[in-house]
Amino acid sequence: MNFEGLDPGLAEYAPAMHSALDPVLDAHLNPSLLQNVELDPEGVALEALPVQESVHIMEGVYSELHSVVAEVGVPVSVSHFDLHEEMLWVGSHGQGHATSFFGPALERYSSFQVNGGDDIRQIQSMENGILFLTKNNLKYMARGGLIIFDYLLDESEDMHSLLLTDSSTLLVGGLQNHILEIDLNTVQETQKYAVETPGVTIMRQTNRFFFCGHTSGKVSLRDLRTFKVEHEFDAFTGSLSDFDVHGNLLASCGFSSRLTGLACDRFLKVYDLRMMRAITPLQVHVDPAFLRFIPTYTSRLAIISQSGQCQFCEPTGLANPADIFHVNPVGPLLMTFDVSASKQALAFGDSEGCVHLWTDSPEPSFNPYSRETEFALPCLVDSLPPLDWSQDLLPLSLIPVPLTTDTLLSDWPAANSAPAPRRAPPVDAEILRTMKKVGFIGYAPNPRTRLRNQIPYRLKELDSEFDSFSQVTESPIGREEEPHLHMVSKKYRKVTIKYSKLGLEDFDFKHYNKTLFAGLEPHIPNAYCNCMIQVLYFLEPVRCLIQNHLCQKEFCLACELGFLFHMLDLSRGDPCQGSNFLRAFRTIPEASALGLILADSDEASGKGSLARLIQRWNRFILTQLHQDMQELEVPQAYRGAGGSFCSSGDSVIGQLFSCEMENCSLCRCGSETVRASSTLLFTLSYPEDKTGKNYDFAQVLKRSICLEQNTQAWCDNCEKYQPTIQTRNIRHLPDILVINCEVNSSKEADFWRMQAEFAFKMAIKKHGGEISKNKEFALADWKELGSPDGILICPSIEELKNVWLPFSIRMKMTKNKGLDVCNWTDGDEWGPARAEEEHGVYVYDLMATVVHILDSRTGGSLVAHIKVGETYHQRKEGVTHQQWYLFNDFLIEPIDKHEAVQFDMNWKVPAILYYVKRNLNSRYNLNIKNPIEPNVLLAEASLARKQRKTHTTFIPLMLNEMPQVGDLVGLDAEFVTLNEEEAELRSDGTKSTIKPSQMSVARITCVRGQGPNEGIPFIDDYISTQEQVVDYLTQYSGIKPGDLDAKISSKHLTTLKSTYLKLRFLIDIGVKFVGHGLQKDFRVINLMVPKDQVLDTVYLFHMPRKRMISLRFLAWYFLDLKIQGETHDSIEDARTALQLYRKYLELSKNGTEPESFHKVLKGLYEKGRKMDWKVPEPEGQTSPKNAAVFSSVLAL
């Protein structure tokens, strides 16, 4: 409650709050209370105080049952009836001590210290413990006093109230201008809600609103989801003392402003929550300090004054003076008041530490259904004499033990307790395979299959594990494949990037990808979706239409996916990374709510089902792209962003994937309700048949599309919930049919396995052979199954195994809104496409399958089989054909088409299927129009509030300065660290990088490379980031804390997307970028730049098989410039790179005299070795331009 509004007379009793340790009786304490009580020598009462028989003040209503002392002389600051057990909790004022009493007799149960010096301001009981709120601390303790968690708030906080909104969410408010939301599972602050009127000291909740009582006398009603203010009542002009809510009524009491100060208002303000207005105030005959609704037969109000008067009345009636009774507190003031959940008990705490219990029956219960309370076992040895352990002849029989008839552990037979040494666990097969021997010592990298320094001794599992690993041969010839991975083909295993001290520069990606298609790197957080990104990219209409989209939203998945598709288009076999796309993905609340954002540890260990995860991601990305591309209004700077493809009610994603349906609900009364809807994908629903019946895939698909189920639904005719039959009819088929397989348990896996066996037997019969369960065919038998002239060759046995999925399916819309689905083969008759489609007949071809690879060693992975079309081969390789490929992150390999539909359920489980209509590309305009226009380079406003023109470090391009093809642009970027590098030391002392540090671009600078303003920046953007920065790298980047914060930054702050568009425009226009170490810059910015547009001074001044030279040393050696003194500056670095490029052209005669330039480089490396590649201090050696070794070279 709000102590600021209490009677000022409380100040007279301040000494009593601090004299609990003084054995002298306090002068203000009633001596009659302690007549039969002995005080402990330390000055604290140990036993509950006996009281005389209760006297019924109001016969049949409430009367005092018991009174006890919590702490002598220490005021009670808060009281609370436990909601789970028959207990009453009280907290002390100024001492931070909590005490609990059991049952109506108020037997002391537990007493412990919560906080050293602050008063306990609110108590809330929970299932497993009690929450205590002090000034800036929230503590969760067990009922016995053990700490479960201790959450420290900011020292500037002054908390007064808490509200438990559900079992794991807590709101905490106080005198500051915000309310904190805390997740009790993670013990972390999840939200901070701004409060327009500070000082929230009381909070209540109903099923409609949050109610916040303010010290200013207002009561605000807030939305349960957004916490925004819906209504506000100005209850009192002074301060609010207490309020309560019941049904549609809100009653409040408080203080009004008078000429002499604050005065207790004897009018209770009552509000009707249906009409949101005040009703007639209720005048009472006491000075109200506390009030509670006590609804039994009516909505009674209990109004309590500080002096101990209590009055019951109806909130909409008149108060009767006869309904007043007195609590008779020991101290002069009542400090706290609470009502039990059963409404049978009232608790009062006074300023002398006494607690009074009033009840309406001799044996009340605090809760309607309380659980049993656990009590400590009584001590059995208190009365026993002490034993002297120093006496050797002391009989141990003097130690009391409980009498038992069970067999003792000492009676265990000796034959069963023979010592047996633990068997040493086997050496991991990966260690044996990669081990290198030096003498008799072997070295191998840690495969990370076990916890460090921990060996699990699970005997049964260990024995079986030992038996399986015992088959590992010690010969290096037999170590090519890990024995526990014999089922998983090597190309399907999880691929990882092995980092060296050069990072990725010496990693051979070509070993994994010999095609010209681009893979995706897997080391970025949440890169499990790489396979699905590839599937969407190789859908030609999606690839084109997504790249035509551009909007102004900062984190738009459609825009970021279009940028990533553009990189995949430009790549010639080099892997790309979706860092910007995944960065935007992590900011979307819906993705987090669906559990799609994984922690690094969960992703590395494969926790959870990847199959379920990617299926949820599939539904999410289609829905999100559909929403992003529905927006038609685009800003002037982004006009032309694919607007011609969007309709007013749908998006291009909706046109491609949406299936229009009719949902019919038929009640048993005969009433039928039809509702139109649409879906972007279907989920397979498997039959419940346990007889092992043979099903075609088309049958299961039809059952899943035209789903029929029995469920409870509301019937308007019956006006109640009734069993109904829900059916789904198709009105329009999609162009791309997306299917989530939902193989999430052994039941669905067994169904796929059984249907594949049926399909295998039918395939054998179709080709003229018979097969039995126990018969194996020889190779000659399989050759005989082919036709004699060799025209039609039977597929091999390996191609027929584990195949149930058809390559094509045929769908036909019937006249009565039905749907016919059947498997389709290329040999079936197929009429002209247009003629068939006019009759509602469509053929869908399998385009992609996404599968979950089960691998216990690595936690599993996701890969995709994709049928790459002719247009992609034409652009990349100049040939026109179709081919199936396996996409496993950056591993890309052509495969046979049968491999795409073979699913061995032991390790290869289907997750997602993509079928496309035949001749799909001819239905859409596949021209890509670059939506980025030149005006992205013009001036723009900064996000920083403090940024002024005086701080501007660049001059934007004018219209007559727009870059042309071949123009030079100096570029430099600075970065900050989001996640530190993870590395380990090998046993031979070398460092191995497990995961590289995650960098984020913080500043991008572009300077003019020609013209009268050469060297003047036209872009100098600081990039705002919403992710936590671990290290600003100020020494190397020049970025300081606060530079990226829009509230305090004085820099030109922009979004990453805004600056990204500027660089994309420069790349598309054909400019040449000059810089030092541009490869890393473009990698972190996530840009793919053609090699002929990059002029990197790192490589221009580099000799093969020699070290790379820093920009600082090159500037000193060639330009006589001292740069990068204390920190780096990107403007200085970009200008220096431009000057070095001019110097390179001068020394190499525009590249026409490589031999003379080779001599220059040789002199450079000789000088660098002598100087240890360090630039001398200002008073040291002069520039080498004046040195003899350089003069002869310069004469050339």
Secondary structure, DSSP 4 states (H G I P E B T S, - for coil): --GGGS-GGGGGGHHHHS-TT--SPPTTS-GGGGTT-PPPTTS---SPPP-PPP--SSTTS-EEEEEEESSTT--EEEEEE-SSSSEEEEEETTT-EEEEEETTTTEEEEEEE--SSSPP-EEEE-SS-EEEE-SSEEEEE-TTS-EEEEEEPPTT--EEEEEEEETTEEEEEESSSEEEEEETTTTEEEEEEE-SS--EEEEEE-SSEEEEEETTSEEEEEETTT--EEEEEE--SSEEEEEEEETTEEEEEEEEEETTEEEE--EEEEEETTTTEE---EE-SS-EEEEEEEESSSEEEEEEETTSEEEEE-TTS---GGGEEE---SSSSEEEEEE-TTSSEEEEEETTSEEEEEESSSS--SSSSPPPPP-PPPPS-TTSPP--TT-TT--GGGS------SPPGGGS-GGGG---PPPPPPPPHHHHHH-EEETTEEE------S-TT-----HHHHHHHHHHHTT--SSGGGGSS-GGGSSS-GGGSPP-PPBBTTBTTT--GGGTB-SSS--B-S-STTGGGHHHHHHHHTSHHHHHHHHT---S-SS-HHHHHHHHHHHHHH-SS--B--HHHHHHHHT-HHHHHTT----HHHHHHT-S-HHHHHHHHHHHHHHHHHHHTT-----GGGTTSSGGG--SS--HHHHHH-EEEEEEEEETTS-EEEEEEEES-EE-------S-----HHHHHHHHHS-EEEEEEEETTTTEEEEEEEEEEEEE--SEEEEE----SHHHHHHHHHHHHHHHHHHHHHTT----TT----HHHHHHTS-TTSSSPPPPHHHHTTB---SEEEEEE-TTS-EEEEEE-TTS----HHHHHHTTEEEEEEEEEEEEE--TTTT-EEEEEEEE-HHHHHHHHS----EEEEEETTEEEEE-GGGGGB--TTTEEEEEEEEEETT-GGGS---------GGGGS----S-SS--GGG----PPPGGG---TT-EEEEEEEEEEEE--EEEE-TTS-EEEEEPPEEEEEEEEEEE-SSTTTT-EEEEEEEP--SPPSB--HHHH---TTTT-TTT--S-EE-HHHHHHHHHHHHHHT-EEEESSHHHHHHHHT----GGGEEEHHHHT--TTS----HHHHHHHHH-----SSS--HHHHHHHHHHHHHHHHHHTTTTT-HHHHHHHHHHHHHHHHHHTT-PPPTTS---GGGSHHHHHHHH-
